[in-house]
Amino acid sequence: MSDWVEFHRDEAHIRRERAKARELRKTPYFQEQFRKGICYYCKEKFPPEELTLDHIVPVVRGGRSTRGNMVVCCRNCNAAKRCMTPAEQILAEAERKTAEQEP
Ligand SMILES: [Zn+2]
């Protein structure tokens, strides 16, 4: 599926947005999200040190470090998501379900 889209890496964009993400992480809003400890994807509760800050639309795919594009999630969900966009995750999930149904 990764061959459907061209990965156009813009190193300057990635560096800039990752630096911005580090700053955003320190803001009261995200500190509060870490303290609450609820993973955005699986809705489970985790201690703050097991949570990561995730870009819904990944930086490597052109996503930006804004409050709307960033969520707190657990390491498992972050790893499962990798660098897919929300639409690609839905497709990947659908593909997985189809594969499960095949004998
Ligand atoms: Zn999770």
Backbone and ligand atoms as CSV (ligand in chain L), in Angstrom:
chain,resi,resn,atom,element,x,y,z
A,1,MET,N,N,0.822,-1.204,0.000
A,1,MET,CA,C,0.000,0.000,0.000
A,1,MET,C,C,0.865,1.268,0.000
A,2,SER,N,N,2.101,1.124,0.488
A,2,SER,CA,C,2.947,2.308,0.598
A,2,SER,C,C,3.344,2.848,-0.777
A,3,ASP,N,N,3.113,2.039,-1.842
A,3,ASP,CA,C,3.474,2.539,-3.165
A,3,ASP,C,C,2.352,3.379,-3.785
A,4,TRP,N,N,1.249,3.545,-3.073
A,4,TRP,CA,C,0.141,4.347,-3.590
A,4,TRP,C,C,0.459,5.826,-3.599
A,5,VAL,N,N,1.278,6.219,-2.650
A,5,VAL,CA,C,1.555,7.645,-2.532
A,5,VAL,C,C,3.053,7.887,-2.589
A,6,GLU,N,N,3.401,9.014,-3.080
A,6,GLU,CA,C,4.815,9.349,-3.146
A,6,GLU,C,C,5.238,9.978,-1.819
A,7,PHE,N,N,6.272,9.422,-1.246
A,7,PHE,CA,C,6.797,10.011,-0.018
A,7,PHE,C,C,7.767,11.117,-0.414
A,8,HIS,N,N,7.289,12.324,-0.289
A,8,HIS,CA,C,8.137,13.442,-0.644
A,8,HIS,C,C,8.664,14.048,0.640
A,9,ARG,N,N,9.851,13.694,1.014
A,9,ARG,CA,C,10.413,14.167,2.282
A,9,ARG,C,C,11.000,15.565,2.135
A,10,ASP,N,N,10.502,16.437,2.968
A,10,ASP,CA,C,11.010,17.795,3.003
A,10,ASP,C,C,11.712,17.953,4.349
A,11,GLU,N,N,13.030,17.798,4.326
A,11,GLU,CA,C,13.786,17.757,5.585
A,11,GLU,C,C,13.627,19.033,6.412
A,12,ALA,N,N,13.553,20.167,5.748
A,12,ALA,CA,C,13.401,21.439,6.476
A,12,ALA,C,C,12.065,21.470,7.203
A,13,HIS,N,N,11.017,21.009,6.517
A,13,HIS,CA,C,9.676,20.947,7.120
A,13,HIS,C,C,9.692,20.010,8.329
A,14,ILE,N,N,10.311,18.841,8.179
A,14,ILE,CA,C,10.347,17.849,9.256
A,14,ILE,C,C,11.092,18.409,10.468
A,15,ARG,N,N,12.254,19.015,10.227
A,15,ARG,CA,C,13.021,19.598,11.342
A,15,ARG,C,C,12.231,20.679,12.065
A,16,ARG,N,N,11.610,21.572,11.289
A,16,ARG,CA,C,10.857,22.693,11.850
A,16,ARG,C,C,9.675,22.191,12.686
A,17,GLU,N,N,8.922,21.252,12.130
A,17,GLU,CA,C,7.712,20.782,12.812
A,17,GLU,C,C,8.058,19.935,14.037
A,18,ARG,N,N,9.165,19.188,13.968
A,18,ARG,CA,C,9.562,18.389,15.137
A,18,ARG,C,C,10.022,19.291,16.272
A,19,ALA,N,N,10.712,20.387,15.936
A,19,ALA,CA,C,11.143,21.352,16.958
A,19,ALA,C,C,9.915,21.994,17.588
A,20,LYS,N,N,8.933,22.326,16.757
A,20,LYS,CA,C,7.693,22.930,17.238
A,20,LYS,C,C,6.950,21.963,18.168
A,21,ALA,N,N,6.980,20.683,17.806
A,21,ALA,CA,C,6.306,19.662,18.615
A,21,ALA,C,C,6.914,19.590,20.013
A,22,ARG,N,N,8.253,19.698,20.071
A,22,ARG,CA,C,8.923,19.649,21.377
A,22,ARG,C,C,8.487,20.826,22.252
A,23,GLU,N,N,8.285,21.990,21.628
A,23,GLU,CA,C,7.846,23.165,22.376
A,23,GLU,C,C,6.392,22.999,22.828
A,24,LEU,N,N,5.569,22.499,21.919
A,24,LEU,CA,C,4.139,22.315,22.231
A,24,LEU,C,C,3.933,21.352,23.396
A,25,ARG,N,N,4.809,20.357,23.455
A,25,ARG,CA,C,4.731,19.353,24.502
A,25,ARG,C,C,4.813,19.975,25.909
A,26,LYS,N,N,5.514,21.101,26.005
A,26,LYS,CA,C,5.711,21.762,27.299
A,26,LYS,C,C,4.543,22.671,27.682
A,27,THR,N,N,3.640,22.908,26.766
A,27,THR,CA,C,2.537,23.841,27.055
A,27,THR,C,C,1.563,23.219,28.047
A,28,PRO,N,N,0.852,24.072,28.808
A,28,PRO,CA,C,-0.097,23.559,29.810
A,28,PRO,C,C,-1.133,22.602,29.212
A,29,TYR,N,N,-1.583,22.888,27.994
A,29,TYR,CA,C,-2.590,22.013,27.378
A,29,TYR,C,C,-2.082,20.577,27.245
A,30,PHE,N,N,-0.872,20.406,26.713
A,30,PHE,CA,C,-0.363,19.044,26.526
A,30,PHE,C,C,0.116,18.418,27.840
A,31,GLN,N,N,0.625,19.253,28.747
A,31,GLN,CA,C,0.987,18.723,30.068
A,31,GLN,C,C,-0.249,18.097,30.717
A,32,GLU,N,N,-1.374,18.782,30.556
A,32,GLU,CA,C,-2.646,18.293,31.101
A,32,GLU,C,C,-3.046,16.969,30.434
A,33,GLN,N,N,-2.848,16.884,29.108
A,33,GLN,CA,C,-3.188,15.654,28.380
A,33,GLN,C,C,-2.335,14.477,28.875
A,34,PHE,N,N,-1.053,14.752,29.118
A,34,PHE,CA,C,-0.164,13.694,29.611
A,34,PHE,C,C,-0.577,13.279,31.020
A,35,ARG,N,N,-0.969,14.266,31.820
A,35,ARG,CA,C,-1.356,13.982,33.200
A,35,ARG,C,C,-2.630,13.116,33.234
A,36,LYS,N,N,-3.571,13.432,32.330
A,36,LYS,CA,C,-4.805,12.626,32.248
A,36,LYS,C,C,-4.474,11.196,31.828
A,37,GLY,N,N,-3.510,11.052,30.903
A,37,GLY,CA,C,-2.999,9.739,30.535
A,37,GLY,C,C,-3.896,8.862,29.682
A,38,ILE,N,N,-4.840,9.486,28.963
A,38,ILE,CA,C,-5.733,8.694,28.111
A,38,ILE,C,C,-5.189,8.676,26.681
A,39,CYS,N,N,-4.972,7.449,26.158
A,39,CYS,CA,C,-4.517,7.314,24.773
A,39,CYS,C,C,-5.638,7.740,23.831
A,40,TYR,N,N,-5.303,8.587,22.868
A,40,TYR,CA,C,-6.289,9.103,21.918
A,40,TYR,C,C,-6.895,7.982,21.062
A,41,TYR,N,N,-6.100,6.947,20.781
A,41,TYR,CA,C,-6.566,5.899,19.875
A,41,TYR,C,C,-7.290,4.755,20.573
A,42,CYS,N,N,-6.698,4.191,21.637
A,42,CYS,CA,C,-7.327,3.022,22.264
A,42,CYS,C,C,-8.116,3.388,23.524
A,43,LYS,N,N,-8.023,4.671,23.964
A,43,LYS,CA,C,-8.788,5.185,25.112
A,43,LYS,C,C,-8.418,4.527,26.443
A,44,GLU,N,N,-7.291,3.808,26.459
A,44,GLU,CA,C,-6.829,3.218,27.716
A,44,GLU,C,C,-6.069,4.284,28.510
A,45,LYS,N,N,-5.939,4.037,29.819
A,45,LYS,CA,C,-5.196,4.979,30.659
A,45,LYS,C,C,-3.771,4.477,30.888
A,46,PHE,N,N,-2.790,5.375,30.775
A,46,PHE,CA,C,-1.380,5.006,30.933
A,46,PHE,C,C,-0.682,6.017,31.832
A,47,PRO,N,N,0.405,5.594,32.492
A,47,PRO,CA,C,1.223,6.585,33.205
A,47,PRO,C,C,1.873,7.517,32.171
A,48,PRO,N,N,2.083,8.786,32.538
A,48,PRO,CA,C,2.602,9.775,31.571
A,48,PRO,C,C,3.858,9.326,30.829
A,49,GLU,N,N,4.767,8.594,31.521
A,49,GLU,CA,C,6.024,8.224,30.863
A,49,GLU,C,C,5.837,7.173,29.765
A,50,GLU,N,N,4.664,6.544,29.716
A,50,GLU,CA,C,4.405,5.557,28.657
A,50,GLU,C,C,3.664,6.156,27.472
A,51,LEU,N,N,3.434,7.457,27.543
A,51,LEU,CA,C,2.697,8.109,26.465
A,51,LEU,C,C,3.636,8.886,25.549
A,52,THR,N,N,3.223,9.028,24.321
A,52,THR,CA,C,3.993,9.818,23.360
A,52,THR,C,C,3.062,10.841,22.716
A,53,LEU,N,N,3.668,11.856,22.161
A,53,LEU,CA,C,2.906,12.865,21.444
A,53,LEU,C,C,2.904,12.462,19.973
A,54,ASP,N,N,1.723,12.320,19.403
A,54,ASP,CA,C,1.623,11.824,18.035
A,54,ASP,C,C,0.991,12.862,17.113
A,55,HIS,N,N,1.496,12.930,15.880
A,55,HIS,CA,C,0.871,13.773,14.856
A,55,HIS,C,C,-0.179,12.930,14.147
A,56,ILE,N,N,-1.422,13.407,14.099
A,56,ILE,CA,C,-2.482,12.642,13.425
A,56,ILE,C,C,-2.096,12.485,11.947
A,57,VAL,N,N,-1.800,13.589,11.284
A,57,VAL,CA,C,-1.202,13.517,9.948
A,57,VAL,C,C,0.303,13.657,10.186
A,58,PRO,N,N,1.063,12.566,9.930
A,58,PRO,CA,C,2.488,12.572,10.268
A,58,PRO,C,C,3.263,13.717,9.616
A,59,VAL,N,N,4.261,14.192,10.318
A,59,VAL,CA,C,5.112,15.274,9.809
A,59,VAL,C,C,5.748,14.868,8.474
A,60,VAL,N,N,6.170,13.595,8.379
A,60,VAL,CA,C,6.807,13.138,7.130
A,60,VAL,C,C,5.828,13.125,5.966
A,61,ARG,N,N,4.527,13.239,6.261
A,61,ARG,CA,C,3.508,13.295,5.219
A,61,ARG,C,C,2.964,14.711,5.062
A,62,GLY,N,N,3.650,15.667,5.626
A,62,GLY,CA,C,3.250,17.065,5.452
A,62,GLY,C,C,2.428,17.621,6.598
A,63,GLY,N,N,2.212,16.816,7.640
A,63,GLY,CA,C,1.452,17.281,8.800
A,63,GLY,C,C,2.211,18.344,9.571
A,64,ARG,N,N,1.478,19.163,10.284
A,64,ARG,CA,C,2.099,20.244,11.039
A,64,ARG,C,C,1.925,20.045,12.539
A,65,SER,N,N,2.816,20.690,13.294
A,65,SER,CA,C,2.731,20.631,14.751
A,65,SER,C,C,1.773,21.707,15.254
A,66,THR,N,N,0.500,21.404,15.195
A,66,THR,CA,C,-0.518,22.291,15.737
A,66,THR,C,C,-1.314,21.487,16.742
A,67,ARG,N,N,-2.009,22.186,17.620
A,67,ARG,CA,C,-2.762,21.485,18.652
A,67,ARG,C,C,-3.790,20.517,18.030
A,68,GLY,N,N,-4.391,20.933,16.920
A,68,GLY,CA,C,-5.406,20.097,16.274
A,68,GLY,C,C,-4.843,18.836,15.647
A,69,ASN,N,N,-3.570,18.859,15.274
A,69,ASN,CA,C,-2.966,17.706,14.601
A,69,ASN,C,C,-2.155,16.854,15.559
A,70,MET,N,N,-2.157,17.215,16.848
A,70,MET,CA,C,-1.338,16.457,17.776
A,70,MET,C,C,-2.144,15.869,18.921
A,71,VAL,N,N,-1.894,14.607,19.194
A,71,VAL,CA,C,-2.621,13.916,20.256
A,71,VAL,C,C,-1.643,13.098,21.104
A,72,VAL,N,N,-2.092,12.811,22.321
A,72,VAL,CA,C,-1.303,11.986,23.228
A,72,VAL,C,C,-1.761,10.543,23.028
A,73,CYS,N,N,-0.810,9.622,22.804
A,73,CYS,CA,C,-1.205,8.225,22.642
A,73,CYS,C,C,-0.133,7.300,23.224
A,74,CYS,N,N,-0.517,6.029,23.425
A,74,CYS,CA,C,0.416,5.069,24.004
A,74,CYS,C,C,1.406,4.597,22.934
A,75,ARG,N,N,2.504,3.981,23.368
A,75,ARG,CA,C,3.559,3.546,22.445
A,75,ARG,C,C,3.050,2.495,21.458
A,76,ASN,N,N,2.179,1.610,21.940
A,76,ASN,CA,C,1.637,0.570,21.063
A,76,ASN,C,C,0.883,1.169,19.885
A,77,CYS,N,N,-0.006,2.107,20.198
A,77,CYS,CA,C,-0.808,2.725,19.144
A,77,CYS,C,C,0.077,3.536,18.213
A,78,ASN,N,N,1.052,4.220,18.770
A,78,ASN,CA,C,1.960,5.019,17.963
A,78,ASN,C,C,2.733,4.121,16.997
A,79,ALA,N,N,3.181,2.972,17.500
A,79,ALA,CA,C,3.939,2.044,16.663
A,79,ALA,C,C,3.055,1.421,15.590
A,80,ALA,N,N,1.799,1.122,15.947
A,80,ALA,CA,C,0.878,0.501,14.992
A,80,ALA,C,C,0.534,1.464,13.865
A,81,LYS,N,N,0.510,2.718,14.182
A,81,LYS,CA,C,0.098,3.743,13.227
A,81,LYS,C,C,1.213,4.066,12.234
A,82,ARG,N,N,2.446,4.022,12.709
A,82,ARG,CA,C,3.618,4.374,11.898
A,82,ARG,C,C,3.407,5.713,11.213
A,83,CYS,N,N,3.557,5.771,9.920
A,83,CYS,CA,C,3.439,7.092,9.292
A,83,CYS,C,C,2.260,7.148,8.327
A,84,MET,N,N,1.191,6.455,8.689
A,84,MET,CA,C,0.006,6.488,7.836
A,84,MET,C,C,-0.865,7.701,8.163
A,85,THR,N,N,-1.568,8.168,7.155
A,85,THR,CA,C,-2.540,9.236,7.373
A,85,THR,C,C,-3.823,8.567,7.870
A,86,PRO,N,N,-4.775,9.336,8.426
A,86,PRO,CA,C,-6.022,8.714,8.909
A,86,PRO,C,C,-6.734,7.883,7.840
A,87,ALA,N,N,-6.766,8.366,6.614
A,87,ALA,CA,C,-7.451,7.628,5.546
A,87,ALA,C,C,-6.754,6.294,5.279
A,88,GLU,N,N,-5.433,6.304,5.300
A,88,GLU,CA,C,-4.674,5.072,5.063
A,88,GLU,C,C,-4.865,4.074,6.188
A,89,GLN,N,N,-5.049,4.579,7.407
A,89,GLN,CA,C,-5.292,3.666,8.529
A,89,GLN,C,C,-6.612,2.935,8.352
A,90,ILE,N,N,-7.618,3.667,7.871
A,90,ILE,CA,C,-8.932,3.053,7.643
A,90,ILE,C,C,-8.805,1.964,6.570
A,91,LEU,N,N,-8.072,2.282,5.504
A,91,LEU,CA,C,-7.856,1.311,4.430
A,91,LEU,C,C,-7.078,0.090,4.931
A,92,ALA,N,N,-6.046,0.345,5.742
A,92,ALA,CA,C,-5.228,-0.751,6.263
A,92,ALA,C,C,-6.071,-1.661,7.155
A,93,GLU,N,N,-6.928,-1.050,7.956
A,93,GLU,CA,C,-7.810,-1.804,8.845
A,93,GLU,C,C,-8.794,-2.641,8.017
A,94,ALA,N,N,-9.337,-2.058,6.954
A,94,ALA,CA,C,-10.278,-2.765,6.090
A,94,ALA,C,C,-9.583,-3.945,5.404
A,95,GLU,N,N,-8.356,-3.725,4.961
A,95,GLU,CA,C,-7.576,-4.789,4.311
A,95,GLU,C,C,-7.317,-5.936,5.279
A,96,ARG,N,N,-7.011,-5.558,6.520
A,96,ARG,CA,C,-6.724,-6.558,7.540
A,96,ARG,C,C,-7.961,-7.419,7.804
A,97,LYS,N,N,-9.137,-6.756,7.886
A,97,LYS,CA,C,-10.385,-7.483,8.147
A,97,LYS,C,C,-10.723,-8.411,6.988
A,98,THR,N,N,-10.496,-7.929,5.768
A,98,THR,CA,C,-10.771,-8.752,4.586
A,98,THR,C,C,-9.877,-9.993,4.610
A,99,ALA,N,N,-8.616,-9.792,4.952
A,99,ALA,CA,C,-7.651,-10.899,4.992
A,99,ALA,C,C,-8.061,-11.934,6.038
A,100,GLU,N,N,-8.606,-11.454,7.159
A,100,GLU,CA,C,-9.018,-12.357,8.225
A,100,GLU,C,C,-10.176,-13.247,7.798
A,101,GLN,N,N,-11.040,-12.686,6.927
A,101,GLN,CA,C,-12.236,-13.416,6.510
A,101,GLN,C,C,-11.940,-14.495,5.469
A,102,GLU,N,N,-10.794,-14.364,4.805
A,102,GLU,CA,C,-10.453,-15.358,3.778
A,102,GLU,C,C,-10.059,-16.673,4.441
A,103,PRO,N,N,-10.499,-17.791,3.841
A,103,PRO,CA,C,-10.226,-19.092,4.458
A,103,PRO,C,C,-8.750,-19.456,4.449
L,1,ZN,ZN,ZN,-3.265,3.332,22.705
